[in-house]
Amino acid sequence: MGVDELLRHGDAVVVGVVETIGATVIVVGALWAALRIVVEGLRHRSAAVFTPVRLSLGRFLTLGLEFQLAADILRTAVSPTFVQLGQLAAIATIRTALNVVLRREIAQEKRQVDAGPDAGDGPRPDPRPAPGGSAGTPG
């Protein structure tokens, strides 16, 4: 077995391991999110409890996609052909676009969670009493 064959075989093993890690991250994230949806759905009947679950699932998907992209780069790195480079460019573009969209959604969802459950419902009334009288009566 020559050095060339050894490198190709080693690369195939490393690519397989990295792909498996990426797939495992996505599967674990999906299972975890599904379990959380069931548990939180039974405990609370509010749609707001699902936002943190979506955030976590988005993070798992983003991380899994990063591993998948790393595997594609490793696969192409050993002895790239123009066809492989073209495929890698297409895959990288699609996965990068998915990551950008996921990160935007995660950031938006995080802002909503940080703002609280009443965020976006408009201005809140001032709970302090009006000067010169009790709240709700003209002073």
Secondary structure, 3 states (H helix, E strand, C coil): CCHHHHHHHHHHHHHHHHHHHHHHHHHHHHHHHHHHHHHHHHHCCCHHHHHHHHHHHHHHHHHHHHHHHHHHHHHHHCCCCHHHHHHHHHHHHHHHHHHHHHHHHHHHHHHHHHHCCCCCCCCCCCCCCCCCCCCCCCC
